Structures are given as structure tokens and as C-alpha cells.
Amino acid sequence: MLTNVVTVLTHGVNAFELGVVCEVFGMDRSEQGLPVYDFALAAAEPPPIRAHPGFTMDTPHGLERLAEADLIAVPAGQDYIERDFPADLLDALRAAVARGARVLGVCSGAFVLGAAGLLDGRRCTTHWRYTDTLSRRHPGALIEPGVLYVDADPVITSAGTAAGIDACLHLVRKEQGNRVANAIARRMVVPPHREGGQAQYIEHPLPPVREDDAIGAALSWMQRHLDEDVTVERLAARAHMAPRTFARRFLQETGTTPYQWMLGQRLLLAQHLLEETDLTVDALAARAGFGNAAGLRHHFLRRLDTTPQAYRRIFRGTEPRPVE
């Protein structure tokens, strides 16, 4: 059973991610008939702990407190993707998993678990900005970049910031059922379960284009003709190359195929139109090169794990601007 929860503090711990764990597991909600966790903060470095942004914390507990925990949470922190972590912290995390405890890495907290060797051969995730760095630092990790959290029991990892809430509520639901998880979510005024994954939040900036290069010129032209039927043969003719030569060069310089590159740019345009305009889904699907709403929905589900309508509800926080 999940009854004893410890959150590890190191210098630079982020206030929000720390607060998420404290809010889910550290609040006394017994008046609602909900479980009360034996919750503690444990310092992995000499206190007072310097938190981000700009305050300090003290706690009477050190790493010895981890030996009692059913769940050890490691929130995100500043510079976690670069820094080294105390050897005794890494030893304590390994020992906890060996005796059957769970560990939860929230956002860049995954880097602490990676340093302890707990991600090797395991599925995991982190904030989308850090997945490439996590892969380089811990090549044995099986990273899933598009999800909100991964439960590779006993190691649980979440994507950035609010995805820590999703992971914490998932653990509550797994151990104590839907009623408890839903009641905690209501108190926090958050959805008990979110659809989709972090793929819909990932930014894909267009790389710099060199017009004096054949492939760069092709990318620029493709970007301006997303609503047209573009084939490799058509692109190769514009670049004065044989289709096979063009396709090979394109793959070498972009790491993907013309079709996949074009698909990605069409999705970006569709996302922008959903966020910023009142166009119907059919109209914006045609403008973005998907033909119709069914085609757009198909690719949205495959790439972003959500629907165009759901995406628009999430991201339209202001009045849209009409697009002529």
C-alpha cells in the first residue's frame, strides 16, 4: 500500500514541481474520508536547501528517511540536466528500489534517476525540451518523448511541470482507486485524467533555410506551398536533380523524407490556425494541405495524440484572430 511518501530535496529544486508532490501527498484530507500519507521532505544536501526561485527551506530529515518510504519523489530542479548528484543519494535510491519501493521523477527529476542507473533498460520520459539530453546522458534509457508520464513500475517518470500532477494522481488511482484520485483532483481543481500526451505542446521551430542550397531552396518552397500536392518528382525537377538523388540528399540534410517533413509543417500550420482563427476544421484542413477534416483528424491523432477539436479547446485562451 502507498502510505509513506518522501520527497527528496537538493539545491535548486523547483518550487512548482515540489509543490505538486506536496499538494497530492502532503495534505491532510481526512475530513473527506481520504487517506493521510506519512509525508516528509528529506534533504540530500546540507540544509537549508536553496530552492528556485529565490528561497530556502529546512527540514529535520536526511537521506535516512528514504529507508522507510513506499514512494520517493524527486522533483525537477535548476541545472538538473547538467549537474552531478550526491553519491549517497544515488545509493539510497538504488537501495529503495531494490527493497521494493517506488521512485517518481518529475520532469528533470528523471536525470537524478538516470544518474542512479534506474532508467537503464526502462521506459521513461521527461520534459520534451530535455529528452535528447536525457538520451545522450543515459543511452540505456528507453525514452518515450510524447507522453505525459510513464509507469515502468517501480520507476515512474513524468513530463514537464503539470504532467507531475498526472503522474501523482495516476499512482493514487493505481493504489487507492478512482474515488480517492478523483476526490484529490477535485480539491486541486484539476482534471483527474488528461487526454493525449505532451506531443501537442512540443515546439518544432523551422530550421534556418539557405536559399543558395538546392535542399534549402526546396524547403523554403515547400513551406510556401503546404496546401498543394507536392511529390518528390516535382521537387526534384525544381532542384534539377533525379528523383532518387533528390530524395537521398533530402534525407541526408534533414534526417527525414520530403513527405514526413511536409506532414510536420502542415501539422504546425494546422495547430496555428486552430489556436488563432475561427476557421472551421474543414476549412483549415484544406488550407494546411490535409484535404478535409477526416485527414486532419487522422494525422492529429497519430502525431499529437489528440483531436483538432480538443486541441482548439485547450489552446484557445484568447479570442482568435480572423485569417483571410
N, C-alpha and C positions, 0 to 999 in steps of 0.2 A: 504493500500500500504506500501511497505517496503521503507522508506525514511530516517529514523532516527535510527542510529546504535551506540550503546555504547559498548565498551569493558571494562570489569572490571579488575582492576589490584590489586593483593595482592602480598605481599612479596614472592619471589620465583617463580614468573611467568616465564614460559619457553619462550625463545626468538622465537623459531620456530613457535610454536602454536600461539603466539601473532602476529607474522609476517604474518601468514596465513590470519587471520581475517583482519589485516590492509591492506594486498595486495588486497583482494577481495572487501572490502567495503570502504577503506580509500583513494584510488587513484582516482584522477580526470582524467576521460577518456572522458570528454565531447567533445573533438575534434573528437571522433569517433561516436558521437551521442548517447553515453551511459549515463545512469543515474549517477548523482553525489549524493552520500549519505551524509547526515549531520552526520559526523562521529566524535566520541570523545572517548578519553581514560579517565576513571574515577577511581580514587584511592579509594579503600575500606579500606585502612590502611594509616597511616601517611606517606606522601611522604618525601623524594624521595623513590620510590619503588625500592627495591632490586630485580633485575631480574637475571635469571640464563641463561647462566653462566657469572657472574662477572661484571655486570654494573648496574647503577642506572638510573631511569627515574623520571621526574617530570611532573606534569600535573595540570592545574588550576581547574580541575573538581573533585568533590567528588561524593558521592552517590546520591546527589540531582539530578544529571544529568540523572539518570536512570528513573526518573519520566516522561521524555519526549520521551523515546526510543520506537521504534516499535520492535526492536530486541536488546537483551542484550546478548553479547557473553562472555563466561567465558573460557579463555584458560587454558591449563594444567599448572601445576606448580610442583616444587620440594616439596616432602613430603605432597602433597595434599591428599594422601591416608591415612595419619595418623593424620594430624593436625586438629585443630578446626578453625572455621572461625568466623569473627566478627558477632555478633548478628544483628547489623544494616544492614549488607549486606544481611543476610538471610531474614530479614524483607522486605528489598527493593525488593528482587527477588520475594518473595511471592506476594507482592503488585502489582508488574508489571504484573505477570501472571493473577492476579485477575481482573485487568483492561483491559486485552486483549492483552498484549504484548507477544512476543515470547522470549524464552531464549534458548541459544545454549551452551551446554557443550562440549568442545573439549577435547578428551582424558580424562585425570584425572580431568578435569573441571567438569565431571559428579559428582564427590564427593562433590563439592560445592552445586550442585543442589540437591543431595541426602540429604545433611545436612539441606537444606531448606524445606525438605519434598516434593519436587516436583517430585520425582521419584516413590513415593508410588502409587502402582496400575497402573503404566505406563510402557510401553515397553521402553527399553533404552539399551545403550551399552557403552563400554569404551574400552581401550586398552586390548588386550587379557590377558596380564600379570596381570591385576587388576580386572578381572571380579569376581573371587572368593572373593576377599577382598570387593568389592562393595556389593556383595550379603550378606556377613556377617555383614557389617556395616549398610546396608539398606535392610533388608529382605523383605520389601514390594515392592521392585523394581522388575519389570519383565524383567530380563536381557536376551538379545539376543547376545551371545558371538561371533557369527560367521559372523557378518555383518559389513559393513563399516560405516554405520550410521543408526539411527532410527529417523523417523519423527513421533513423537507422539504429534502432534500439540496441544498446543503451546510449548511443550518441545521437543527439538531436541538434540540428543547426537551423538557423533562420536567416532569411534575407534581411534587408535593412530596416531599421527603426520600427515602424508599426508592425512589420512581419513578426517581430518578437512577441507581440500580443497574440497573434495567430498560433505561434508555436506553444506558448504557455497555455492557452485555452485548449489546444489540442491535447496536451499532456493531462490537464484536468479532466477533459472529456474521456480520455482513454482510461484513466484510473478511477474516476468517480462518477462518470456518466454524464449524459446530456443535461440533466436537470441542474446539476451543480455548475457545469460550464456555462450554461445559458444564464443562470442567475448571476454569476460573476460578470458576464458580459453586459447584462442589463445595468448592473451597478456602475460599470465603467462607461456605459453608453457607447458601446461598440458592437458591431455585428458578431455573433458567436462563431460564425464561419464565413469567410470571404471566398467568393468565386475567383477563379483564374489564378494567375501567378504574377511574378514580378516582370515577366517579359513585356507586359503592357506599359511598364514605367521606364523601360530602358531607352536611353537616348542613343541614336545612331547618327552622329554628325557625318555629313558628306565629306569625304576626304578631299584635300586640295587637288584641283584639276589643272593639268598642264595642257594648254591648248596646242602647244607645239609638238606634242607627242600623239601618235595615232590613237592609242588607247585612251589617253586623257581627253582627246577631242571627241572620241566616241562616247565616253561617259557624260561629257557635257551635253552632247546632242541627245542622248537617251534621257537625261534629266529634263530636257525641254519637250520631249515627245512621249511622256508616260501614258497618254491616252491613246496611243497608236499601236497597231500591230507591228511589233519590231522583231525581225528574225535575224539570225546570225548571218544569213546570206546578205540581207540588206545592210547590216552593219559592216560586213567585210567589204562590200562594194564601195561604201563610203570611204573606207580606210585604204582602198586599193590593195586588198590582200585576198588570198584564197580563204574561203570559209574556215578550213581546218587550221590554217596558220593564224587567223584572227582569233579563233576560239582558244588556241593554245597560248597565244600572247596575253589574251584577256585573263585567263586563269593564272598565269604566272604573275601578272601585275596586280590583280585584285584578290586572288585567292578563292574566287568563286566563278560561276558561269554567268554569261550575259543574262540568261533567264532569271537566275536567282538574284542577281544584282538588281535587275529591273523590278522584280517582285518586292524586294525590300524597299526600294524607293517608292513604289506605288503604295505600299502599306503606310509609309511615313506620310505621304500626301493625304491618304485617307484619314489617318489619325488627325492631321492638322485640320482638315475640313470638318471632321466630327467635332473637334474642340471649338472651332472658330466661326462656323457658319450654320445657317438654318437649312442648308440643302437637305433634301430627302436622301435616304440611304441609296435609293436607286440612282438619283442624280449624281451624287458624289462618287458612287461606284463607277459610273460611266466616265466621269472626269478623271478619276485616278487610274483608269485603264482596266477595270475588272469586268466591264460589260454590264453587269446587273448586280442587284443586292445579293443574290444567291452566291455568285462568285466571290464577292467581297466577304460575305459571312464565312464561306468555306476557308479562305486563307486567313481570316482573322482568328478563327478557332484553332487552326493548325499552328500558326506562328505566335499568336498572342494569348491563346487560351482564354479568350473571351469573345463576346459578340460585339458588332458595331454599336448596337443599341445600349448594351451595358457599358461599353467604353464611353459613349457620349454622356450617360448619366453620371459616371464617375468624374469625368474631366471637365465638364462644363460648369465651372464655378461662377462664371460671369456671363453676362448677356453676349451671345455670339454676334460677330460682325458679318454682315452680308457679303458674299463674294459674287461679283458679276460674272 
